[in-house]
């Protein structure tokens, strides 16, 4: 699993922040646990997508992980809404 150079504890904290920001922007109503999961999984999924498309990721470190997690979590919320309809 690719965490952009951050440790597991930092990934949980930054993932929670990224998930919370995505929750606010996308106007979804999830709890803190789902925010953490969406932020972490969103970052991993978006990194995999970028690697598959041979596109350079946003860099290494907590800021890059936050950006990747936020965008990835927004994508997960969007896809989840499409599937539920």
Residue frames relative to the residue before (quaternion, step in Angstrom):
aa qw qx qy qz dx dy dz
X 1.0000 0.0000 0.0000 0.0000 0.00 0.00 0.00
X 0.3130 -0.7739 0.5328 0.1387 3.57 -0.81 1.05
X 0.0701 -0.8361 0.5440 -0.0026 3.59 -0.54 1.18
X 0.5003 -0.6956 0.4051 0.3188 3.63 1.19 0.48
X 0.7212 -0.4839 0.2617 0.4209 3.58 0.91 0.83
X 0.5934 0.5252 -0.4010 0.4597 3.63 1.16 0.34
X 0.5198 -0.6405 0.4686 0.3162 3.57 -1.19 0.54
X 0.7214 -0.4543 0.3084 0.4220 3.54 -1.34 0.15
X 0.6562 0.5011 -0.3200 0.4646 3.61 0.90 -0.87
X 0.6603 0.4874 -0.3015 0.4854 3.58 0.94 -0.87
X 0.6241 0.5402 -0.3435 0.4480 3.60 1.02 -0.74
X 0.6452 0.5103 -0.3199 0.4701 3.59 1.01 -0.76
X 0.6817 0.4823 -0.2892 0.4680 3.58 0.88 -0.93
X 0.7008 0.4498 -0.2671 0.4851 3.58 0.81 -1.00
X 0.6199 0.5384 -0.3355 0.4619 3.60 1.06 -0.72
X 0.6386 0.5191 -0.3180 0.4707 3.57 1.03 -0.77
X 0.6567 0.4987 -0.3015 0.4787 3.56 1.00 -0.83
X 0.6548 0.5047 -0.3076 0.4711 3.58 0.95 -0.87
X 0.6588 0.5042 -0.3000 0.4709 3.59 0.97 -0.85
X 0.6446 0.5168 -0.3157 0.4667 3.58 1.02 -0.81
X 0.6463 0.5055 -0.3171 0.4757 3.59 0.98 -0.85
X 0.6485 0.5044 -0.3165 0.4742 3.58 0.97 -0.82
X 0.6209 0.5426 -0.3317 0.4584 3.57 1.04 -0.78
X 0.6677 0.4935 -0.2963 0.4721 3.59 0.95 -0.86
X 0.6930 0.4785 -0.2828 0.4591 3.61 0.86 -0.95
X 0.7507 0.3959 -0.2072 0.4866 3.58 0.91 -0.96
X 0.3530 -0.7683 0.4628 0.2665 3.60 1.31 -0.05
X 0.3585 0.6905 -0.5408 0.3199 3.56 0.85 0.98
X 0.3151 -0.7549 0.5483 0.1739 3.55 -1.17 0.47
X 0.2251 0.7604 -0.5711 0.2120 3.55 0.14 1.32
X 0.5257 -0.6402 0.4650 0.3123 3.55 -1.25 0.34
X 0.7363 -0.4244 0.2962 0.4359 3.54 -1.34 0.08
X 0.6329 0.5376 -0.3392 0.4420 3.62 0.99 -0.77
X 0.6777 0.4666 -0.2870 0.4905 3.59 0.93 -0.87
X 0.5944 0.5587 -0.3638 0.4496 3.61 1.08 -0.63
X 0.6538 0.5056 -0.3069 0.4720 3.57 0.94 -0.91
X 0.6704 0.4976 -0.2992 0.4621 3.57 0.87 -0.96
X 0.6742 0.4933 -0.3051 0.4571 3.60 0.88 -0.94
X 0.6498 0.5211 -0.3242 0.4485 3.60 0.97 -0.75
X 0.6921 0.4625 -0.2758 0.4807 3.58 0.90 -0.93
X 0.6945 0.4577 -0.2805 0.4791 3.58 0.79 -1.01
X 0.6230 0.5479 -0.3375 0.4448 3.59 1.02 -0.75
X 0.6545 0.5030 -0.3107 0.4712 3.58 0.98 -0.82
X 0.6678 0.4963 -0.3021 0.4653 3.57 0.93 -0.89
X 0.6655 0.5043 -0.3025 0.4596 3.59 0.92 -0.93
X 0.6804 0.4797 -0.3029 0.4639 3.60 0.85 -0.91
X 0.6181 0.5258 -0.3480 0.4694 3.61 1.02 -0.69
X 0.6506 0.5077 -0.3149 0.4688 3.60 0.99 -0.81
X 0.6400 0.5160 -0.3202 0.4708 3.58 1.00 -0.83
X 0.6682 0.5000 -0.3032 0.4600 3.59 0.89 -0.92
X 0.6556 0.4978 -0.3135 0.4734 3.59 0.99 -0.79
X 0.6439 0.5240 -0.3229 0.4545 3.60 1.00 -0.79
X 0.7117 0.4190 -0.2393 0.5106 3.57 1.11 -0.72
X 0.4033 -0.7414 0.4381 0.3094 3.57 1.38 0.05
X 0.4143 0.6695 -0.4839 0.3820 3.55 1.03 0.95
X 0.5012 -0.6542 0.4818 0.2977 3.55 -0.98 0.89
X 0.4234 -0.6942 0.5141 0.2730 3.60 -0.92 0.85
X 0.7090 -0.4999 0.3236 0.3777 3.55 -1.33 0.06
X 0.7031 -0.4271 0.2612 0.5049 3.59 1.25 0.15
X 0.5031 -0.6207 0.5077 0.3222 3.52 -1.32 -0.37
X 0.6346 0.5243 -0.4030 0.4001 3.55 -1.08 0.74
X 0.7224 -0.4812 0.2888 0.4039 3.51 -1.31 0.16
X 0.6168 0.5333 -0.3619 0.4519 3.63 1.05 -0.60
X 0.6519 0.4998 -0.3069 0.4807 3.58 0.96 -0.85
X 0.6474 0.5076 -0.3180 0.4712 3.59 1.01 -0.80
X 0.6327 0.5290 -0.3258 0.4623 3.60 1.03 -0.77
X 0.6678 0.4905 -0.2975 0.4743 3.59 0.89 -0.93
X 0.6750 0.4898 -0.2901 0.4693 3.57 0.88 -0.97
X 0.6635 0.5064 -0.3008 0.4613 3.59 0.95 -0.86
X 0.6421 0.5270 -0.3175 0.4573 3.57 1.00 -0.83
X 0.6895 0.4641 -0.2812 0.4798 3.59 0.81 -1.00
X 0.6593 0.5126 -0.3030 0.4590 3.57 0.95 -0.87
X 0.6554 0.4997 -0.3122 0.4726 3.60 0.97 -0.82
X 0.6200 0.5254 -0.3382 0.4745 3.60 1.03 -0.73
X 0.6438 0.5095 -0.3163 0.4753 3.58 1.01 -0.79
X 0.6500 0.5124 -0.3203 0.4608 3.60 0.96 -0.81
X 0.6379 0.5098 -0.3254 0.4767 3.60 0.98 -0.80
X 0.6516 0.5247 -0.3079 0.4532 3.58 0.94 -0.91
X 0.6791 0.4751 -0.2839 0.4822 3.58 0.87 -0.96
X 0.6307 0.5383 -0.3296 0.4514 3.59 1.00 -0.77
X 0.6530 0.4984 -0.3103 0.4785 3.58 1.02 -0.74
X 0.6317 0.5270 -0.3334 0.4605 3.59 1.04 -0.72
X 0.6737 0.5038 -0.2906 0.4560 3.56 0.96 -0.90
X 0.6743 0.5114 -0.2996 0.4404 3.60 0.96 -0.81
X 0.6426 0.5422 -0.3347 0.4254 3.62 1.12 -0.49
